[in-house]
């Protein structure tokens, strides 16, 4: 399922958008603790007339061909939308990203599920830009690519990643790229500092970012465990 919609944080990769009411419909397909967590993190409302809100989500999913109607007249999400629902309504770790430079500020949430990872970027009018991290990458490596891609296109800039739901939900890191090419990684409010240059140390620091995130998601178990 992931292979058809795989992507990394690259403007040339396939992305699609979901509105708040479409996201609400997908999360309502499974009423559990995980879907409630996703609604809270993403700020999905529960209006007084919630049935109409969910029906609006189903209608626009159909209109945009992100869902189809079965012979039993059930509205079923297509493969990409169903994968979003699967990740968000099953146990997942959530990482909050903040990407900041002088002219631009960006934010995203990354939900790392079992075998699939989705990146959700809030947009105007309650919409979310959706892309999937490639299945051959770990969630941590996908996040490292997101952070470094932003830094390299907005230098000087700083990016932050923080686990907000997961076995180790207090892990946070910051990555900075300075105008002279200096690349700095710090963890948990400045501790555990690592640095180098983007020209010679990019891959090493990317691997360390990935290890920190992946180990945090695994609850401190070594990567590959």
N, C-alpha and C positions, 0 to 999 in steps of 0.2 A: 504493500500500500504506500509506503514512504517513497519508493523509487520513482513513482510517477510525478511527485511533487517536491522532490528534493531541491534544496537551495542553500546558499550561504548568504551572508550579509553583503550582497552585491547588487547594485541598481539594475544590472542587466539580467538578473535571475528572475524567474517567475514569482510574482507576488499577487495576492488578491486581498480584498478588503471585506470586513464584516462590520455591520452596524451593531449598535448596542442591542437592539431588539432581536437581530439575527443571532447574536451571541447568547442572548437570554434563551432563545428557543433551543439552541444546541445544548445548553447547560440543563435545560428543563427535561431533556430526554432521559437523564438519570438523576434522580433526586437523592443525593447523598452528601456526605461531609465534604468530599472533594469538590463537587460542583458548587457548594456553598462557599468554600474557600476561594474558588475562582471568581465568583461573583463579587466577593468582598475585595479581593486584590484589584480586580479590573474596574470596580466601581459600577457594576451593572445594577440598575435600579430595579425595585419591585414596586411598580406603581399600584395605585388602588385598583384600577381595572387591569389586573395582570393578564387575564385571558386575552383581552384585546391586544395587549402589548405583544404577547407570544404569537397570536395569529398574524399580526403585522410582520413579525420576524419570519414566520413560515411563508407568508405571501411574497415577500421580497426575495427570500432564498429561491423560491420557485421562479420568480420573474427574472432573476439573474442566473438561472440555470445552475445554482449551487445545491439544488434539491430536486426531487422528482416525486410524482405521485404513483403509488403502487396500485395494483388491481383492487386492493382492499381499501383504497382511498386514504392511505397513510402518506404523510409528507416525510420523505426520507432524504437526509442529506447526501450529497454526492461524495465521492471518495475523499476529496480534500477537506470538505467541511466535516465529514464523519471522523477524519483523523484528528482534527482539532477537538471535537467532542470527546473522542476516546482518550486523548492525553489529559484533558482538563477534568474529566469525571472519573479518573482512576488515580491512584496515588502518584503524585508528582512532586518534585522539588521545584521551587520557584526562586528565580534570581531576578532582582531588580537592577536595571542598568541606568546610569546617568552619564550622558556624553556632553561635554561642555567645551566650548571655545568662545572666543571674543564675539564672533558674529552669530553664533548658533548654539542652541541647546536642544538636545534630543533625549528621549527616554524610551525604554522598552522593558517588557517583562519576558523572561524566558522560562518556559515550563518544560522540565526534563522528565519525561515519562519513561516507561519500560520499553526501550527499543525505538523511541522517537522523541524529538525535541522540536518545540514550536516557539517562534519569536513573535511576540505581539507588540506592535508599536502604536500607542494611542495617537489618533489624529483628530482633526477638528470635527465638530458635530457628533461626538461620541463614537467615531469610527475607529477601527483597528486595522492596521496593515499587518498581514499575516505572511510569514514565510517559514519554511522548515529547514532545519540544519541537516546537512547531508547525513544519510544513515551510516556512512563509514567513519564519520567523525563522532567523538564523544561530545556531550553537551559542553564540557569545559573548553574543548578545543574550538568549538563553534563560537563560544563567548569570547575567547581570546582573539579570534579573527574579527569579530564585530568591533571590539575595543580598538584593536590596532588599525583596522581599516578607517575608522573614524579619525583616530589621531593623525594618521598619515595624510588624510585629505583636509585636515583643519589645523595643522601645526601653526602655532603652539596650542595645545589643548590638553585636557585632563578627562579621564573616564573613571567611573566607579562601578563596581559590581558588588552586590550584597545578597547573600542567601537569606530570604525572608520566610521561606517555608522549607523545611528539610531536617535531616538528622542533626546538622550543625547550623542552626539558623542565625548564628552570630558572626559568621565569617564574612569579612568585607575586605576589599582590596581597591587600591587606586593605581592607575597607570598614567604617567605624564610623558608627553613628548615636547621637548623644548625646541626653540627656534634653531639652535645649533646642532640638533640631531640627538641630543642626550635623551635616553629613554630610562624612566625611573619606575620601579614597581615597589609599592609599600603595602603592607597588610595590617589590618586592625589598628587604624589611627597612627600610622607612621612606623610601626614596628616591622622588623624583618625586611629591611630595605635592600633592594637589588637594583643595580643600574648598569648602563652600558650605552652603546650608541645604536641607533636604528639600523645603521648600515652593517654592523658586525654582530650585534647581539639580539636582533629581532627574534630569531627562531628560538633561542634559548629562553628568552623572557616569555615568549608565547607558550612554550612548553611548561614553564613554571606556573603561569596563570591557569592553564588547563589543569595541572596537577592540583593546585589549591582548590579550584572549583569542584573537580571530580572527586577528590578525597572528602571534601565537605559534604557533597551529595551522598557519598557512600558512608557517611558517619565516621570518617577518619580511617577507613580501611585503605590499605595501599591500592594505588591505581592498578587495575587489572584483576583485583580480587573478586 
